[in-house]
Amino acid sequence: MIEQQRILTTAIPGPRSRELQSRKTAAVAAGVGTGLPVYVTDGAGGIIRDVDGNQLIDLGSGIAVTTVGNGNQRVVDAVTEQIARFTHTCFMVTPYEPYLGVCEKLNALTPGDHEKRSALFNSGAEAVENAVKIARHATGRQAVVVFEHGYHGRTNLTMGMTAKNMPYKHRFGPFAPEVYRVPMAYPYRWAGGPERCAEEALRTVTDLIHAQVGEENTAAVVIEPIQGEGGFIVPPEGFLPGLAEYCREHGIVFVADEVQSGFCRTGDWFASDHEGVVPDLITTAKGIAGGMPLAAVTGRADLMDAVHGGGLGGTYGGNPVACAAALASIESMEADDLAGRARGIGKILGDRLGSLAEKHPEIGEVRGRGAMVAMELVTDPATKEPAAALAAAVNKGCHDRGVVTLTCGTYGNVFRFLPPLSVGDDLLHEAMDVLEESMDAALA
Ligand SMILES: *Cc1c(COP(=O)(O)O)cnc(C)c1O
């Protein structure tokens, strides 16, 4: 394993990375952006090494993907063994056992002890598309209800389900019909205040569905139990259980999009577990397979089995190498109690960000759960005016000092922390020191 130490040998990005970035400009479509253009050669634990020999602390996990860490030995061994045996047959042609193992694990680990089935795909967007296909087919209804600040992917349907225009939707329409957007329970910005947010948001959402869509036309309500790209928005206690109950009463399929929040990230197996919410369908991807592309829809057997044979699938869905990686990742999560580790990381980050917020009132709110933590930056805590420029400056400050950080949020003013659960406490504290330096410098 590469040494778990931040090392800066050049400016960030260094000369070799800058060379590669000019090749990128000449060869790669401009629409494919790079947030921090250091070109990676190795990664392990909590460190990413680049072509100039710099070693950066990773607080992003490639957007919540390498939850078990790059270079996780179980994943490396399982993938190596599977690659040597066979890499692909297509499960729809001649199946193989690792696909079954992943589905059995998903059925057992996702919330609820009812009978479940799973289907495997390649990306989060594909999983969300398939959840909608299944909900529509099973209910015979068409409408899909989604939330402000929601993010569900970049395919046509999931772009339409995503809230934010730039950069995800701008000039990419027209979007698929029968997608309806309702307000999100966002305590920090709820007009009636955080105490009234759960109840008022639930009433607003159900009134809107009733008045503008009609429950009997609604196939699915799709929600991230903690919103990711939209700003790590954590709905107040009571909102998700109330929403799930409303869906149950009206035969609406309640879909939890746990692509970002799932697989130990929030300190439980799934964010839905926190309040005992049992979704009808749950979509997973990102953290599921240690960086290999894999995604899934898991849910009630009666819904999943409603679709005719051949109605679901895809050439690569549930690729055997990705399945081997998923089984090894899940084994690591179980054996190493990574949910517990996520809670420990959450405590460290929460404490450090809490002290930082006392020093800098521009930190309007620190929120999140487990190792899915964010701070929302504002120009003034009284007006809560989003401070996107400050977020960008602090982000750049962290990058320059060798820490991989990410921003998010509809207004671009949320700083999010998604460290691999394999990161050490010392690196986390060092990264928080760097964050503090960068905040101090940006506000000086
Ligand atoms: C990232 C993400 C997606 C899309 O996943 P891709 O693998 O990028 O297609 C969908 N939903 C949520 C909540 C996500 O965070």
PDBQT file of the ligand as one rigid body, heavy atoms in Angstrom, charges set to zero:
ROOT
HETATM    1  C1  LIG A 501     -24.682   9.634  -8.958  1.00  0.00    +0.000 C 
HETATM    2  C2  LIG A 501     -26.131   9.460  -8.761  1.00  0.00    +0.000 A 
HETATM    3  C3  LIG A 501     -26.955   8.920  -9.759  1.00  0.00    +0.000 A 
HETATM    4  C4  LIG A 501     -26.422   8.582 -11.131  1.00  0.00    +0.000 C 
HETATM    5  O1  LIG A 501     -25.471   7.572 -11.077  1.00  0.00    +0.000 OA
HETATM    6  P1  LIG A 501     -24.516   7.307 -12.360  1.00  0.00    +0.000 P 
HETATM    7  O2  LIG A 501     -23.796   6.043 -11.990  1.00  0.00    +0.000 OA
HETATM    8  O3  LIG A 501     -23.632   8.498 -12.470  1.00  0.00    +0.000 OA
HETATM    9  O4  LIG A 501     -25.410   7.135 -13.514  1.00  0.00    +0.000 OA
HETATM   10  C5  LIG A 501     -28.283   8.717  -9.469  1.00  0.00    +0.000 A 
HETATM   11  N1  LIG A 501     -28.789   9.026  -8.267  1.00  0.00    +0.000 NA
HETATM   12  C6  LIG A 501     -28.039   9.554  -7.277  1.00  0.00    +0.000 A 
HETATM   13  C7  LIG A 501     -28.659   9.853  -5.962  1.00  0.00    +0.000 C 
HETATM   14  C8  LIG A 501     -26.683   9.794  -7.498  1.00  0.00    +0.000 A 
HETATM   15  O5  LIG A 501     -25.940  10.341  -6.528  1.00  0.00    +0.000 OA
ENDROOT
TORSDOF 0
